[in-house]
Amino acid sequence: MSGVSQLNTKDITESSVTLFWTPPPVQYDTYHITFASQKEGDQQITAQVGGKLTTYTQTGLAAGQEYTVTIKGEINRRMGTESTAEFTTLISGPTHLRVVKTTTTSAVVQWEQSQGDIDRYRLTVAPNQTDGTAKGRQDLTLPPERDSAQIDGLDPGHLYDITLVAEKGRIKSKPATVQVTPGLDST
């Protein structure tokens, strides 16, 4: 019996994913869905859902993990062909990014570190789109143990967007963002 076609993923977070698919011509009673982490020794997560569904959201996944998901239909105790897809959950990102000090040309930002294993933080400082006259963009790479950074070379009185993401390999977390306008010294 045929399997589902066009098995895809969307709305991937640190701990969840939504699957969607095109059902086969046969109407299954049940779909059996299995999530297997690529990490050795990790347990599989299995779910059974109704055969009329074409979407399913799984929660409780581990952050920053590669998963293979399989789905197969069942009708009258007979199993259909298996369909598979792969996806990677987002890594846990930094939170509570805030400006703790500004001078006329600099700012100090602080954050709460990512949960779990990361390789580095990437801090991006860019003039706000509505304020095109300020100095250009800066990209800083910071080690994973950091929880603050000083940003120099800013133009006083101009609005800057600051974005911080955690990275592990090629995987990026959701960004933490804050805005700053350097000007008068403050603490």
C-alpha positions in Angstrom: 0.0 0.0 0.0 1.3 3.4 -0.8 2.7 5.8 1.7 2.1 9.5 2.3 3.8 11.9 -0.2 5.5 15.2 0.3 6.3 14.7 4.0 7.6 18.0 5.2 8.4 20.0 8.4 7.6 23.5 9.4 7.5 25.7 12.6 10.6 24.0 14.0 11.6 25.3 17.5 14.0 24.1 20.1 11.6 21.4 21.3 8.9 20.9 18.7 8.1 20.4 15.0 5.0 20.3 12.9 4.8 17.7 10.1 2.5 17.9 7.1 1.9 15.6 4.3 -0.3 14.7 1.3 -2.3 11.6 2.1 -2.2 8.6 -0.3 -5.3 7.4 -2.3 -6.1 4.8 0.4 -7.8 6.1 3.6 -5.7 4.8 6.5 -7.2 4.1 10.0 -4.1 5.2 11.8 -0.7 6.8 11.1 2.3 5.6 13.1 4.9 8.4 13.5 8.4 7.8 14.9 11.0 10.4 15.7 14.6 9.1 16.1 17.5 11.4 17.1 20.7 10.9 15.2 22.5 10.9 18.5 23.5 7.4 19.5 21.5 5.9 22.3 18.7 8.4 22.2 15.3 7.0 22.6 12.7 7.1 19.9 9.5 9.1 20.3 6.4 7.4 18.8 2.9 8.6 18.2 -0.3 7.2 16.7 -2.7 9.6 15.1 -6.0 9.3 13.2 -5.9 8.4 9.5 -7.8 11.5 8.4 -5.0 13.9 9.6 -2.6 15.6 7.3 -0.6 17.4 9.9 0.9 16.6 13.4 2.9 18.6 15.9 5.3 16.8 18.2 6.6 18.5 21.4 9.2 17.3 23.9 12.1 17.1 21.4 15.7 17.9 22.4 17.3 21.2 21.3 19.9 21.2 18.6 19.3 17.6 17.6 19.1 16.1 14.1 16.0 13.9 13.8 14.7 11.4 11.3 10.9 11.1 11.3 9.0 8.2 9.7 5.3 7.9 9.0 3.4 4.9 7.8 -0.3 4.2 7.6 -2.2 1.2 8.9 -5.5 -0.2 7.7 -7.0 -3.5 8.8 -3.7 -4.3 10.6 -1.7 -3.9 7.4 1.0 -1.3 7.2 1.6 1.0 4.2 4.9 2.1 2.8 7.1 4.2 5.1 7.9 7.9 4.3 10.7 9.7 5.9 12.0 13.3 6.4 14.9 14.8 8.4 15.1 18.0 10.4 17.2 19.6 13.1 15.6 21.4 16.1 16.9 24.8 16.9 19.5 25.2 19.5 18.6 27.1 22.7 19.4 30.8 22.3 20.5 33.5 24.6 17.7 35.4 26.5 17.2 38.8 28.2 19.6 40.7 26.0 19.8 44.2 27.5 21.9 47.3 27.4 23.6 47.9 30.8 25.8 50.9 29.9 26.2 53.5 27.1 28.7 56.2 26.4 28.7 58.7 23.5 30.3 56.1 21.2 29.9 52.7 22.9 27.5 50.3 24.6 27.8 47.3 26.9 25.2 44.5 26.5 24.5 41.6 28.8 22.5 38.4 28.4 21.5 35.1 29.9 23.5 32.3 28.3 22.0 29.6 26.1 21.0 26.4 27.8 23.0 23.4 26.4 26.1 23.1 24.3 27.0 25.9 21.8 30.1 26.7 19.8 29.9 30.5 19.9 27.7 33.7 20.0 27.4 36.0 17.0 26.6 39.6 17.9 25.5 41.9 15.1 25.2 45.6 15.5 23.6 47.6 12.6 22.2 51.1 12.1 18.4 51.0 12.3 16.8 51.0 8.9 15.1 54.3 9.6 18.4 55.9 10.5 20.6 55.4 7.5 23.3 58.0 8.4 25.1 56.1 11.2 28.3 54.1 10.9 28.1 50.7 9.4 27.4 47.2 10.6 29.6 45.2 13.0 29.7 41.4 13.4 31.4 40.1 16.5 32.1 36.4 17.3 32.2 35.7 21.0 33.2 32.5 22.9 30.3 30.4 24.4 31.3 31.3 28.0 30.6 35.0 27.5 27.5 36.8 28.8 28.4 40.4 27.9 30.1 42.4 25.3 31.3 46.0 24.7 30.5 47.6 21.4 32.7 50.5 20.3 32.7 52.8 17.3 29.1 53.9 17.4 27.8 57.3 16.3 26.2 59.3 19.1 22.5 60.0 18.9 21.9 57.3 16.2 19.6 54.2 16.8 21.3 50.8 16.4 19.7 47.3 16.3 21.7 44.7 18.2 21.0 41.0 17.5 22.6 38.0 19.3 22.4 34.4 18.3 24.0 31.2 19.6 25.6 28.9 17.0 26.5 25.2 17.0 28.1 24.2 13.7 25.8 25.7 11.1 22.7 25.7 13.3 21.6 29.1 14.7 19.3 29.8 17.6 16.4 32.3 17.5 17.8 35.8 17.9 17.7 38.0 21.0 17.4 41.7 20.0 17.7 45.1 21.7 18.1 48.6 20.5 20.5 51.3 21.7 21.1 55.0 21.0 24.5 56.0 22.3 24.6 59.5 23.7 25.2 60.8 27.1 27.3 58.6 29.5 25.0 56.4 31.6 25.5 53.5 34.0 
